[in-house]
Amino acid sequence: WFKIISLMVSSKYILLGLLIAFQQCVVAQFWDITEPKLLKGSVNSTAEESMPVFSEDSSVLYFTRTLDKSNKFGVSDQNVWRAVRGIQESYDQCELVSSFNNKFNNAVVGISKDGSAMYLLNSYEGKKDLIKGLSVARKNGDSWGKPVEVPIPELDIDGDFYSFHVASDESVILISYKGPATLGEEDLYVSLKNGDSWTKPMHMGNQINTKGFEISPFLNATKDTLYFSSNGHNGYGDAEIYF
């Protein structure tokens, strides 16, 4: 019995040691992420900057700016801007991307790995009541072609709140909106490239989606980690980032 108890006690301490080691590994992984810092340069202004998307080498930052009197159709317009990385990771030379901006809400939601394709909110059909969706512009030399609609079967967005993220290899589209099977306010859906077309949006299930909202999806380069924001997973406050 003494030997059995000794083995049990030893096993207990071995298990405890493993748990502590595992915990330290997990903490070490999170220590690799630095505290958020304000981006240097003139990219931040008294207006509202949102929806940032970097080029593959991070040399150019595309973002949406609202409440800026320099926007194409005035201060209330929502336009795509770009900033170039300078010395000491500073982003300056901010300018409007004129070929992507019109009187509707404009935003970049993905850039292909080779930089030849830019995905944007669909705001380019010239209709009074636009179909909410996705557009893509292809690069032709040093200039961008006209954005054209990306047809996603059975995508029917009802409401003003929605977002997209397109993977850099152009094989996955993540969509946040209130659609079929939505559990709460907004849920995450995925559409996959199938030859030259896309699959209809598939609900991403109740391990991710909740009775609250899930928004701002982002897929890492190796496509094995999904980041998103949610207010339905009992976090510290309201909307928080999860992976």
Salt bridges, closest charged atoms under 4 A:
GLU49 OE2 - ARG65 NE 2.81
GLU56 OE2 - LYS113 NZ 3.18
ASP68 OD2 - ARG65 NH1 3.47
GLU95 OE2 - ARG82 NH1 2.84
GLU154 OE1 - LYS200 NZ 3.96
ASP169 OD2 - LYS223 NZ 2.68
GLU170 OE1 - ARG138 NH1 2.98
ASP187 OD2 - HIS203 NE2 2.74
